[in-house]
Amino acid sequence: MPGDFKVTPWEVSGEVDYDRLVRDFGTSPIDDEILERFRQYTGDLHFMLRRKIFFSHRDLGWILDRYAAGENFFLYTGRGPSGHTHLGHLIPWMFTKHLQEKFGADLYFQMTDDEKFFHDPVLSQVETLGFSYENALDVIALGFDPAKTFIFSDIEYIKTLYKIAIEVAKHVTYSTAKAVFGFDNSINIGMIFFPALQAAPSFLPSVLKKKNIPCLIPAAIDQDNYWRGIARDVAPKLGFYKPAQIHSKFMPGLGKGGKMSASQPETAIFTTDDPEVAEKKIRNSFTGGRDTIAEQKKFGANPDICPIYHYYEFMLEQDDKKLKTIYEDCKGGRLMCGDDKMHLISKLKPFLKEHQRKREEARKMIDKFMVKD
């Protein structure tokens, strides 16, 4: 993407302009009308909608129309298992769980271990498949309904997925794949075919249940190309509904600017991090503060660029009034960065400990969630 930032399915860099992404990707902003329609079915709006962490969509109004007409939709999202899960990955999954609870929707969760094997020159099939199971523990730990949640590895579910993927692939030319994903002649042919596999779960329940079922995909906006350029284009040719989408922003990392990324482990907190390690990362993080306490008291800090504030905003403070107080105290010079970090640590460490406890419990029930051929 031209300009000072880049958003692709494999790389996000720079300061992301979300308004520009909406324009360039051709999505629709989530406006007050859509929010009011959501409120009719969910009661109070989820904090990620109120704060516009989920900010963009494709055909969200259509999904709600179908639901209003008595036609249930299913949810589809996933994870590229190239390493352990960090907290940024949890954001769309937490919202997906909310949607499952409010709409009673089935969830199909794809682990794209094949893509990570194709894309990463170092990772082996054994390693990516192993991360599929490790990442699945984090999904289960969030509390999804085992009767309505189906997690699958592409490698282990390929017999089912392949029949759908080849139908998709037959309708996608190489020139289209190049235009959508920027492939060049150095790319391996596995990566060229893979978009058909990522499109397949958009239609999976419709195939399994032999009837057309609407699909809603909650995911970060960097994954939009797979569905905008492939699944939504192919769907009418195969006789399926176009999958609808709802897009999230990226949780910032602990450094100066940029999203949380596993490639910069010092700026990311992983669900497997010892709470003491997480505390050290927070203590060493960048802030929006001034050089001295005196300057901060006089001029205030900048919470808009502060990852400490964004941790509250994205996940650890769901009370809007408390979040506003943190913002105003920071901007007004009444909250010092050291105190702010300690308060965040006091919330983050219990969150991690509880998640890790549930993660260990998930090992005993993983077979209730994972589906294979």
Secondary structure in CASP SS format (residue, H / E / C, confidence):
PFRMAT SS
TARGET T0000
AUTHOR 0000-0000-0000
METHOD secondary structure of the structure
MODEL  1
M C 1.00
P C 1.00
G C 1.00
D C 1.00
F E 1.00
K E 1.00
V E 1.00
T C 1.00
P C 1.00
W C 1.00
E C 1.00
V E 1.00
S E 1.00
G E 1.00
E C 1.00
V C 1.00
D C 1.00
Y H 1.00
D H 1.00
R H 1.00
L H 1.00
V H 1.00
R H 1.00
D H 1.00
F H 1.00
G C 1.00
T C 1.00
S E 1.00
P E 1.00
I C 1.00
D C 1.00
D H 1.00
E H 1.00
I H 1.00
L H 1.00
E H 1.00
R H 1.00
F H 1.00
R H 1.00
Q H 1.00
Y H 1.00
T H 1.00
G C 1.00
D C 1.00
L C 1.00
H C 1.00
F H 1.00
M H 1.00
L H 1.00
R H 1.00
R C 1.00
K C 1.00
I C 1.00
F E 1.00
F E 1.00
S E 1.00
H E 1.00
R E 1.00
D C 1.00
L H 1.00
G H 1.00
W H 1.00
I H 1.00
L H 1.00
D H 1.00
R H 1.00
Y H 1.00
A H 1.00
A C 1.00
G C 1.00
E C 1.00
N C 1.00
F C 1.00
F E 1.00
L E 1.00
Y E 1.00
T E 1.00
G E 1.00
R E 1.00
G C 1.00
P C 1.00
S C 1.00
G C 1.00
H C 1.00
T C 1.00
H E 1.00
L H 1.00
G H 1.00
H H 1.00
L H 1.00
I H 1.00
P H 1.00
W H 1.00
M H 1.00
F H 1.00
T H 1.00
K H 1.00
H H 1.00
L H 1.00
Q H 1.00
E H 1.00
K H 1.00
F H 1.00
G C 1.00
A C 1.00
D C 1.00
L E 1.00
Y E 1.00
F E 1.00
Q E 1.00
M E 1.00
T C 1.00
D H 1.00
D H 1.00
E H 1.00
K H 1.00
F H 1.00
F H 1.00
H H 1.00
D C 1.00
P C 1.00
V C 1.00
L C 1.00
S C 1.00
Q H 1.00
V H 1.00
E H 1.00
T H 1.00
L H 1.00
G H 1.00
F H 1.00
S H 1.00
Y H 1.00
E H 1.00
N H 1.00
A H 1.00
L H 1.00
D H 1.00
V H 1.00
I H 1.00
A H 1.00
L C 1.00
G C 1.00
F C 1.00
D C 1.00
P C 1.00
A C 1.00
K C 1.00
T E 1.00
F E 1.00
I E 1.00
F E 1.00
S E 1.00
D C 1.00
I C 1.00
E C 1.00
Y C 1.00
I H 1.00
K H 1.00
T H 1.00
L H 1.00
Y H 1.00
K H 1.00
I H 1.00
A H 1.00
I H 1.00
E H 1.00
V H 1.00
A H 1.00
K C 1.00
H C 1.00
V C 1.00
T C 1.00
Y H 1.00
S H 1.00
T H 1.00
A H 1.00
K H 1.00
A H 1.00
V H 1.00
F H 1.00
G C 1.00
F C 1.00
D C 1.00
N C 1.00
S C 1.00
I C 1.00
N C 1.00
I H 1.00
G H 1.00
M H 1.00
I H 1.00
F H 1.00
F H 1.00
P H 1.00
A H 1.00
L H 1.00
Q H 1.00
A H 1.00
A H 1.00
P H 1.00
S H 1.00
F C 1.00
L H 1.00
P H 1.00
S H 1.00
V H 1.00
L H 1.00
K C 1.00
K C 1.00
K C 1.00
N C 1.00
I C 1.00
P C 1.00
C E 1.00
L E 1.00
I E 1.00
P E 1.00
A E 1.00
A E 1.00
I H 1.00
D H 1.00
Q H 1.00
D H 1.00
N H 1.00
Y H 1.00
W H 1.00
R H 1.00
G H 1.00
I H 1.00
A H 1.00
R H 1.00
D H 1.00
V H 1.00
A H 1.00
P H 1.00
K H 1.00
L H 1.00
G C 1.00
F C 1.00
Y C 1.00
K C 1.00
P C 1.00
A E 1.00
Q E 1.00
I E 1.00
H E 1.00
S E 1.00
K C 1.00
F C 1.00
M C 1.00
P E 1.00
G C 1.00
L C 1.00
G C 1.00
K C 1.00
G C 1.00
G C 1.00
K E 1.00
M C 1.00
S C 1.00
A C 1.00
S C 1.00
Q C 1.00
P H 1.00
E H 1.00
T H 1.00
A C 1.00
I C 1.00
F E 1.00
T C 1.00
T C 1.00
D C 1.00
D C 1.00
P H 1.00
E H 1.00
V H 1.00
A H 1.00
E H 1.00
K H 1.00
K H 1.00
I H 1.00
R H 1.00
N C 1.00
S C 1.00
F C 1.00
T C 1.00
G C 1.00
G C 1.00
R C 1.00
D C 1.00
T C 1.00
I H 1.00
A H 1.00
E H 1.00
Q H 1.00
K H 1.00
K H 1.00
F H 1.00
G C 1.00
A C 1.00
N C 1.00
P H 1.00
D H 1.00
I H 1.00
C C 1.00
P H 1.00
I H 1.00
Y H 1.00
H H 1.00
Y H 1.00
Y H 1.00
E H 1.00
F H 1.00
M H 1.00
L H 1.00
E C 1.00
Q C 1.00
D C 1.00
D H 1.00
K H 1.00
K H 1.00
L H 1.00
K H 1.00
T H 1.00
I H 1.00
Y H 1.00
E H 1.00
D H 1.00
C H 1.00
K H 1.00
G C 1.00
G C 1.00
R C 1.00
L C 1.00
M C 1.00
C H 1.00
G H 1.00
D H 1.00
D H 1.00
K H 1.00
M H 1.00
H H 1.00
L H 1.00
I H 1.00
S H 1.00
K H 1.00
L H 1.00
K H 1.00
P H 1.00
F H 1.00
L H 1.00
K H 1.00
E H 1.00
H H 1.00
Q H 1.00
R H 1.00
K H 1.00
R H 1.00
E H 1.00
E H 1.00
A H 1.00
R C 1.00
K C 1.00
M C 1.00
I H 1.00
D H 1.00
K H 1.00
F H 1.00
M E 1.00
V C 1.00
K C 1.00
D C 1.00
END
